Amino acid sequence: MFFLNVSKPLAEIPTQLDLVYLILACVGLLILLTCIGSYLFGYGQHLQGRVQEIKAFGADMKISVITVCILVGIGLVVPIVWKSFNDTVGALNRSRQQLESDKRSIEKERDQIRNELESAKSKISRDLILLLELEGIPFSEFPKKADLTVGYYDHNSEFPQIITHDVVNDGKVKRIKVFLKNINNETEYPRLEVVKANTDQKWVFEDFRPGAIPVFVLKKEIVQ
């Protein structure tokens, strides 16, 4: 007789239960094969005519011995089939959960890599050409290149850093084209200004970020 050793750790109990189911299934399968063989071989002729009388719960039934054996064999095989089915369903559910977890991990790593690439890209220095528009200046009155000074203030300078510039004309509007070196998407200056020589006219752009947009409109500063 087989005894379940409950003194062992719980982690080992499922293995012992599997062994119980396997033994019962083997016994049931042996019974079923014996019953099937009784119809094919001579040893079963004396069993085919034997009848087992069953009286229970007020019922009086007569059933052949082979039928009883078949039912017993099926009853012994069913538990391991049912357990195998449940184990398969459980394994599929665990696999699905693992796939979903792996998918979330991959998406998280993908987003992290994308953010790192965007961050690295934003820090790459490059030379930029930007266009500046001056507020309130008609086309015909736009100052000449020699009359303009373009500069920006950084966080460490008291005086503006002069920028190389040019005046461009597309036939409809005149703009100032400036040339900046070693600029990235995180470059920021507190102030950009354009000053017209020998006048008090000045145009400014606060919180100047060169990498943000290609065209900047500078507002005319009112001198009090």
C-alpha positions as CSV (number, residue, x, y, z in Angstrom):
1,M,0.0,0.0,0.0
2,F,1.3,3.5,-0.9
3,F,1.5,6.1,1.8
4,L,1.8,9.8,1.2
5,N,4.7,11.2,3.3
6,V,3.4,14.4,4.7
7,S,6.5,15.0,6.7
8,K,8.4,16.1,3.6
9,P,8.4,19.7,2.5
10,L,5.2,20.9,0.7
11,A,7.2,21.5,-2.5
12,E,7.8,17.7,-2.8
13,I,4.1,16.7,-2.2
14,P,3.0,17.4,-5.9
15,T,5.7,15.0,-7.1
16,Q,4.3,12.2,-4.8
17,L,0.8,12.9,-5.9
18,D,1.9,12.6,-9.5
19,L,3.3,9.2,-8.6
20,V,0.0,8.2,-7.1
21,Y,-1.9,9.3,-10.2
22,L,0.6,7.5,-12.4
23,I,0.3,4.2,-10.5
24,L,-3.5,4.4,-10.5
25,A,-3.5,5.1,-14.2
26,C,-1.2,2.2,-14.9
27,V,-3.5,-0.1,-13.0
28,G,-6.5,1.3,-14.8
29,L,-4.9,0.9,-18.2
30,L,-3.9,-2.7,-17.4
31,I,-7.5,-3.5,-16.4
32,L,-8.8,-1.9,-19.6
33,L,-6.3,-3.8,-21.8
34,T,-7.2,-7.0,-20.0
35,C,-10.9,-6.4,-20.7
36,I,-10.2,-5.6,-24.3
37,G,-8.0,-8.7,-24.6
38,S,-10.8,-10.9,-23.2
39,Y,-12.7,-10.4,-26.5
40,L,-9.7,-11.2,-28.6
41,F,-8.2,-14.1,-26.8
42,G,-9.6,-17.3,-25.4
43,Y,-8.9,-16.5,-21.7
44,G,-11.8,-14.1,-21.6
45,Q,-14.6,-16.4,-22.7
46,H,-15.4,-17.5,-19.1
47,L,-15.6,-13.8,-18.1
48,Q,-17.9,-12.6,-20.8
49,G,-20.8,-14.6,-19.5
50,R,-20.3,-13.8,-15.8
51,V,-22.7,-11.2,-14.2
52,Q,-22.2,-9.2,-11.1
53,E,-25.3,-8.3,-9.1
54,I,-25.3,-5.0,-7.4
55,K,-27.8,-3.9,-4.8
56,A,-27.6,-0.4,-3.5
57,F,-29.9,2.5,-2.6
58,G,-33.0,0.3,-3.3
59,A,-31.8,-0.6,-6.8
60,D,-31.1,-4.2,-7.9
61,M,-28.9,-4.3,-11.0
62,K,-27.1,-7.0,-12.9
63,I,-24.0,-6.0,-14.8
64,S,-21.3,-8.1,-16.5
65,V,-18.0,-8.4,-14.8
66,I,-16.2,-7.1,-17.8
67,T,-18.3,-3.9,-17.8
68,V,-17.5,-3.4,-14.1
69,C,-13.8,-3.8,-14.8
70,I,-14.0,-1.4,-17.7
71,L,-15.7,1.2,-15.5
72,V,-13.1,0.7,-12.7
73,G,-10.3,1.0,-15.3
74,I,-11.8,4.2,-16.7
75,G,-12.2,5.5,-13.1
76,L,-8.6,4.9,-12.4
77,V,-7.4,6.6,-15.6
78,V,-9.6,9.7,-15.5
79,P,-7.8,11.4,-12.5
80,I,-4.4,11.5,-14.3
81,V,-6.1,12.7,-17.5
82,W,-7.9,15.4,-15.6
83,K,-4.7,16.4,-13.8
84,S,-2.8,16.5,-17.0
85,F,-5.4,18.7,-18.5
86,N,-5.3,21.1,-15.6
87,D,-1.5,21.1,-15.6
88,T,-1.5,21.9,-19.3
89,V,-4.0,24.8,-18.8
90,G,-2.0,26.1,-15.9
91,A,1.2,25.9,-17.9
92,L,-0.4,27.8,-20.8
93,N,-1.7,30.5,-18.4
94,R,1.8,30.8,-16.9
95,S,3.3,31.0,-20.3
96,R,0.9,33.7,-21.3
97,Q,1.6,35.7,-18.2
98,Q,5.3,35.3,-18.8
99,L,4.9,36.5,-22.4
100,E,3.0,39.5,-21.2
101,S,5.6,40.2,-18.6
102,D,8.4,39.8,-21.2
103,K,6.5,42.1,-23.6
104,R,6.2,44.8,-20.9
105,S,9.9,44.5,-20.1
106,I,10.8,44.7,-23.8
107,E,8.6,47.8,-24.2
108,K,10.1,49.4,-21.1
109,E,13.6,48.7,-22.4
110,R,12.6,50.0,-25.9
111,D,11.3,53.3,-24.4
112,Q,14.4,53.6,-22.2
113,I,16.7,53.1,-25.3
114,R,14.6,55.6,-27.3
115,N,14.8,58.2,-24.5
116,E,18.6,57.6,-24.2
117,L,18.9,58.1,-28.0
118,E,16.8,61.3,-27.9
119,S,18.8,62.6,-25.0
120,A,22.1,61.8,-26.8
121,K,20.8,63.3,-30.0
122,S,19.8,66.5,-28.2
123,K,23.4,66.9,-26.9
124,I,25.1,66.5,-30.3
125,S,26.7,69.9,-31.1
126,R,26.2,71.3,-34.6
127,D,26.4,74.5,-36.6
128,L,23.2,76.3,-37.2
129,I,21.9,79.0,-39.6
130,L,18.9,80.9,-38.2
131,L,16.7,83.7,-39.5
132,L,15.7,86.7,-37.5
133,E,12.8,88.9,-38.2
134,L,12.6,92.4,-36.8
135,E,9.2,93.6,-35.6
136,G,7.8,96.8,-37.0
137,I,10.3,97.3,-39.8
138,P,8.9,97.7,-43.3
139,F,10.6,96.1,-46.2
140,S,11.9,99.4,-47.6
141,E,13.3,100.6,-44.3
142,F,15.1,97.4,-43.3
143,P,18.6,98.3,-42.0
144,K,21.7,97.4,-44.0
145,K,24.1,94.7,-42.7
146,A,26.7,97.2,-41.7
147,D,24.2,99.1,-39.5
148,L,23.2,96.1,-37.4
149,T,24.9,94.3,-34.6
150,V,23.7,90.9,-33.5
151,G,24.6,89.4,-30.1
152,Y,23.5,87.2,-27.3
153,Y,24.0,87.1,-23.6
154,D,25.0,83.9,-21.9
155,H,24.7,83.1,-18.2
156,N,28.3,84.1,-17.5
157,S,28.8,87.2,-19.6
158,E,28.0,90.8,-18.8
159,F,28.3,91.9,-22.4
160,P,26.8,90.4,-25.5
161,Q,28.7,87.9,-27.6
162,I,28.7,89.2,-31.2
163,I,27.3,86.8,-33.8
164,T,28.3,86.8,-37.5
165,H,25.3,87.8,-39.6
166,D,24.0,88.8,-43.0
167,V,20.9,90.4,-44.4
168,V,18.9,88.2,-46.8
169,N,16.0,89.2,-49.1
170,D,13.6,86.7,-50.6
171,G,11.7,89.4,-52.5
172,K,8.9,89.6,-50.0
173,V,10.6,90.1,-46.6
174,K,14.0,90.9,-45.4
175,R,15.6,88.9,-42.6
176,I,18.8,88.7,-40.7
177,K,20.7,85.4,-41.2
178,V,23.0,84.4,-38.3
179,F,25.6,81.7,-38.0
180,L,26.0,79.8,-34.7
181,K,28.5,77.2,-33.9
182,N,28.5,74.3,-31.4
183,I,24.7,74.4,-30.8
184,N,22.6,71.6,-29.5
185,N,18.9,71.2,-28.6
186,E,19.6,72.1,-24.9
187,T,21.5,75.3,-25.7
188,E,19.8,78.3,-24.2
189,Y,20.7,82.0,-23.8
190,P,18.9,84.5,-21.6
191,R,18.7,87.1,-24.3
192,L,19.3,87.7,-28.0
193,E,19.4,91.3,-29.3
194,V,19.8,93.2,-32.5
195,V,21.0,96.8,-32.3
196,K,20.9,99.4,-35.0
197,A,24.0,101.6,-35.0
198,N,23.9,105.3,-34.1
199,T,20.3,104.9,-32.8
200,D,18.5,103.8,-29.7
201,Q,16.6,101.1,-31.7
202,K,16.9,97.6,-30.3
203,W,15.1,94.3,-30.9
204,V,15.2,91.5,-28.4
205,F,14.2,87.9,-27.9
206,E,14.2,86.6,-24.3
207,D,15.1,83.0,-23.4
208,F,16.7,82.3,-26.8
209,R,17.0,78.6,-27.6
210,P,18.7,78.3,-31.0
211,G,17.7,74.7,-31.6
212,A,14.0,75.2,-31.1
213,I,12.8,76.8,-34.3
214,P,14.5,78.1,-37.5
215,V,12.9,81.6,-37.5
216,F,12.8,84.0,-34.6
217,V,10.7,87.2,-34.4
218,L,12.4,89.8,-32.3
219,K,10.3,92.4,-30.6
220,K,11.3,96.0,-30.6
221,E,12.4,97.2,-27.2
222,I,10.9,100.4,-26.0
223,V,13.5,102.7,-24.5
224,Q,12.1,104.6,-21.6
